[in-house]
Amino acid sequence: MLIREWKRLVLFISPLLLFIFIAFQYYDGSFNAFSGRVSNWIENAFHEGSGNRQSTLLQKNPTIRPLDQPSIPLKEDWPPAIPHYESASADSHREVFSTSTADKKYFLIRFGDQEAMNPNIIPHPTLEDTWIIVAQQQRSAQINTVWFAELVCNAVFKNGVLECIFPPTILPIAATSGDKCDGDLDYFALSVGPHDARVFYGPKTPYALFGSNSMYTCFGQWMQDFRTLVDWGFEMFLKEDFRQATELQRPPPYRAVEKNWFLFWDKHGDIYAHYDVSPKRVFAKLDHDGSIGPDLGPKAAANDDECMARYMPKLAPELESIHQATNSLLITLCKRSDPSCQADASNTFIFTIFQHKSFYSFHSEYEPYVMLYQQAAPFEIYAISEKPFWIHGRRKQALDPASAADPQSRGQTEMFYLTSMSWKRRGQKYHGYLDDVLFISFGIEDAKTGGIDVVASDLMQDLGLCSNV
């Protein structure tokens, strides 16, 4: 009797167990797919290199990128071997060369066995021939990750590569929260950690500026004293030194995803944030609690509009734009080695690098230009490069296999995306001279990180002066 009842029970339970098993498998797969989509979406939204601007999402939010764009796997043998490097045309670009590498080409930046992007280099405060490097950690092996982090280490040159002395660690930037990610941007609310940090020196202090969840928009820009994030050694801290991560504000309107801001300092040491360089400059005085004054761009517009109309690169109606790229530095336009060189308002200017972006055949290219402007209000533009500069070693032919097979992509160039710059010499922070050497850091085709050390005067050639307009 018991055996017959047990058989009936098995006949009833077996289909039920099978149904539960199938439902669980479906749910688990759906969850993994959803979570993977979240992490891909968030990562691509901050990945500067490429992106399908023709997608509906990007038309709504031009600061973000779609999910289904091609990517290049990071391999030890990347980039593929080609017969030779090609130089830029002297008519279209000013080529700049490394002061330290044997072949005068750029060098790679390596974070041990970790993949990284959007690098930064600053001199170590106490160690000679040592630099601190920081970059965004590439995707982790965790399938469902929505976690982002910045890698950091002390680095030296080994066999022509700037690489970590010891394995990199995670920069301890705390996650932030916000409730402004709606509609197509609701995935961003799940993001944890900083995005695309810029590490740079001000006149006295090093800072980290990074993207994270915002109280004012979906994703904003935050700043923190870099000395609180690494083993810097003892230095006196002031309460206004951004010892905790502080969200920076901007004049309205906000974009849904804000990025690529930079800071500058006037001759009195007051701090300003620069938000946009095109089509109009937008910048404002910044307080240490993140609050700002009014937009000061209109006060410089009478000079700037004419100068920019003359020297800024001309854009096609679609698929081209102008982006802020690096932090700012201060330069005196004479040589430190010249005894008669004295820094004053007539020869000392803030400078930054902006980039002309184009996106054809699903491949991005960035051409870098230098802009100089006055260090005193109203901070009018002084000069703009009349042609972009070309980093020696950059290839003329794009190496993305997906685009190289497209006949329309032939003649494109390797994508270098500039992210930051700093003076190379230990102890040199914000101010430099024409004969000083500086580092420029960049990403290469969304797959490698690189840098080049150039003499500052090489970047100051081909300047179009606003006074000549």
C-alpha positions, 0 to 999 in steps of 0.5 A, a space after each residue: 500500500 505504501 509503495 503504491 502511494 509513494 508511486 503516485 506521489 512521485 508522479 505528482 512531484 516530478 513534473 512540479 520539480 521539473 517546472 521549478 528547475 526550468 523557472 529557476 534557470 530562466 530567472 537566473 539567466 535573465 538576471 545575469 543578462 540584465 545585470 551584464 547589460 547594466 555593467 556594459 551600459 554604464 562602462 560604455 557610457 564613460 568609455 571615451 574612445 568609440 561609440 555609435 552616435 547614430 543610436 537613438 540613445 545617443 541622440 537623446 544623450 550625446 554624452 553617452 555611448 551605446 551597448 553594441 559597439 565593437 571593442 578590441 580585446 587587450 592582448 600582449 601582441 597588440 597592436 599588430 605588427 606593421 612594416 613601419 610607423 608613419 609620420 604626420 603631414 607637416 601641412 596638417 599637424 605639428 609632430 612632437 617627439 619624446 625627449 627620453 625614448 631611444 626612437 623618440 616615440 611614445 612609451 606604454 604605461 603598464 599596471 602590472 597584469 591589470 588592464 587599464 584606460 585613461 591614464 594619469 602621471 604626476 611626479 612622486 613627491 619625494 622619490 627621484 625618477 619615480 612617478 605616481 600613475 593612476 588609471 581606470 580599471 578595465 572590466 573585471 572578471 565578475 560577470 554581473 559587476 557594476 563596480 568601478 575603480 581607479 588603479 594606482 601605483 608608484 612607477 619607474 621606467 623599465 625597458 622603455 615602459 613606465 610600469 608599477 614597481 609593485 602591483 597596483 592597488 585600488 584608489 580608495 575613493 568612496 562611492 556616492 549616491 544620487 536619485 537623478 538617473 531616470 528613463 534611459 539613464 536609470 542603469 546609472 543608479 546601479 553604478 558603484 565607484 569613480 569613473 575616469 579620474 583625472 589626477 593633477 597638480 594645482 599650484 600647491 596640492 595634487 587633486 583627483 577629479 572624477 565622475 560619480 553619482 550626483 545630487 544635481 544630475 545623473 552623473 556629476 564631477 567630484 574632487 578630492 585632495 589626492 594626498 588623502 588617497 595615497 601614502 603621500 607622506 606628511 604635509 600640512 593640510 588646510 580645511 579647504 583642501 578638499 580632504 573629503 570628496 566634494 561634488 562640484 557644481 556648474 552653471 545650468 543647464 546640467 547634462 545628464 552625464 557631466 565629464 571632462 571638466 578641468 580646474 585652473 587658478 588665477 594669479 591670486 591663487 583662487 580656483 575656477 572650474 572650466 566646464 565647456 570650451 565649445 561652442 561657448 566657453 563656460 567657467 566659474 569661480 569655485 568655492 571649497 564646498 563645491 559651490 560656484 559663482 556666475 558663469 564668467 564666459 560671457 565676460 570674455 565672449 567679445 574677445 573669445 568669439 572672434 578668436 575661436 571663429 578664426 582658429 577653432 577647427 571647423 566641424 561637419 554638421 554631424 559626427 564631429 565635436 570638440 571636447 575638453 581633454 586635459 587639466 590645465 597648467 601654467 606656462 611662461 613663454 620664455 626659457 627657464 635657462 634664460 637669465 632675462 626670462 621673468 614671469 609676468 602677466 605679459 608672458 604667463 598664461 594658463 593652457 589646456 589641451 582640447 580635442 576635435 573628435 570625429 566618428 566615421 565608419 564606427 571609429 573615433 579619432 581625436 586631434 589635439 589642440 592647445 589653448 592659452 588664456 589669461 590668468 587674470 579676469 576676464 580670462 580671455 583666450 590668448 592663442 589657439 593652435 592653428 593645427 593639431 599636434 601629432 604624437 610620434 609613433 601614432 599610426 596613420 592607419 586605424 588598427 581596429 579590425 572591425 573598421 580596417 575591413 571597411 573601405 570607408 575607414 582606410 586613411 583613418 588614424 590610430 585613436 589617441 585620446 588625451 587625458 592629462 598632463 603634468 610637469 615631469 620634474 619632481 617638485 614642479 607642480 603647476 607652473 613651467 617654462 618653455 624649456 621644461 619637459 612635461 608628460 602627456 598621457 593618453 589611451 590608445 584604441 581603447 586597449 592600451 595606455 601610453 604617454 610621451 614626455 615633450 619639451 613644452 615649447 614643442 606644443 607652443 608652435 603654430 599658435 594663432 594669436 587672438 590679437 591678430 584677429 
